[in-house]
Amino acid sequence: MVPYNVNATLAKTIVLIAGPVRTHDRIGHHDYLAGCKLLADLLRRSSGIKPIIVHDGWPEDSRITADCAAIVFYDGGGGNQGFLRSPERIERIQTAVDAGVGIVMIHKTVAFPLSLTNHGRAWIGGTYVPGISRRGHWRSRHVSFVDHAVSSGVESWRIRDGWLNNIQFVDKMSGVTPLLWSGRKHGGANAGGDLDIVSWVYDRPGGGRSFSFTGLDAHSAWSLPGLRRFVTQGILWSAGEEIPASGVSCNMDSVAIDSYLSPRRSRTIGVLQGLGKTAARALRFRRRW
């Protein structure tokens, strides 16, 4: 295994690992690759940052994750994440964590299977736990933000997004700083308390930073300037970058945002395939995460 070496010369590379994009689905839904392409272009605006995009959940050569400042995962959940598919991949991420590499997880990526929740908490401070945590779509209005570098210059936004909350955190939430809340009852207010946390940062006890954001179900969310800046700055903070008080440049028009979208085929076929898989699972008495 190639050793990690996060130093002043090589600590500017940020690896963005996009989960597989379904061929049959509505345009923009769970378009992990489009999101990573958009983020790469935003990250390039910060001096010295070199983003690298990886397709289909894991690089062909896992050494690409060596000598980087941060690794971003935008993928499915429940054990379908590419980085959880083998002990060797889990070990690779653990090596990065031990070396202080920033770890970022977006949307369902925070949903670990029960057997790996301890890994998830050690890496990002908290995880969605099957049978305990909650997920769904609801409306949120985010108008005030925690005094943290990630929130610098972030504008308010309204959205109907797919969220995961009631995250199960490390003991006493040590090292965890909540940044954003969302729940069915209170919307985007923090009145729901810890149960409604949907984004947080984690200063890992062994060194290194992690940032998690459980929204971004659809590519259309990137049209919101505040959300774009919030997530981009979460990545940069995780990579050890200084965030200016006014925030980083994240201007982008709708034409540019849509230009990243992956092509999709008729969803009808995909729906039928999904029904077939659901029926097969039911027959085998398998419970989804």
Secondary structure as GFF3:
##gff-version 3
##sequence-region A 1 289
A	DSSP	beta_strand	13	18	.	.	.	ID=ss1
A	DSSP	alpha_helix	32	43	.	.	.	ID=ss2
A	DSSP	beta_strand	50	54	.	.	.	ID=ss3
A	DSSP	three_ten_helix	62	65	.	.	.	ID=ss4
A	DSSP	beta_strand	70	74	.	.	.	ID=ss5
A	DSSP	three_ten_helix	82	84	.	.	.	ID=ss6
A	DSSP	alpha_helix	87	98	.	.	.	ID=ss7
A	DSSP	beta_strand	102	106	.	.	.	ID=ss8
A	DSSP	three_ten_helix	107	110	.	.	.	ID=ss9
A	DSSP	three_ten_helix	114	116	.	.	.	ID=ss10
A	DSSP	alpha_helix	117	124	.	.	.	ID=ss11
A	DSSP	beta_strand	126	127	.	.	.	ID=ss12
A	DSSP	beta_strand	134	142	.	.	.	ID=ss13
A	DSSP	three_ten_helix	149	151	.	.	.	ID=ss14
A	DSSP	beta_strand	157	165	.	.	.	ID=ss15
A	DSSP	beta_strand	168	169	.	.	.	ID=ss16
A	DSSP	three_ten_helix	171	173	.	.	.	ID=ss17
A	DSSP	beta_strand	176	181	.	.	.	ID=ss18
A	DSSP	three_ten_helix	190	196	.	.	.	ID=ss19
A	DSSP	beta_strand	197	203	.	.	.	ID=ss20
A	DSSP	beta_strand	209	213	.	.	.	ID=ss21
A	DSSP	three_ten_helix	219	223	.	.	.	ID=ss22
A	DSSP	alpha_helix	225	238	.	.	.	ID=ss23
A	DSSP	alpha_helix	254	258	.	.	.	ID=ss24
A	DSSP	alpha_helix	267	283	.	.	.	ID=ss25
###
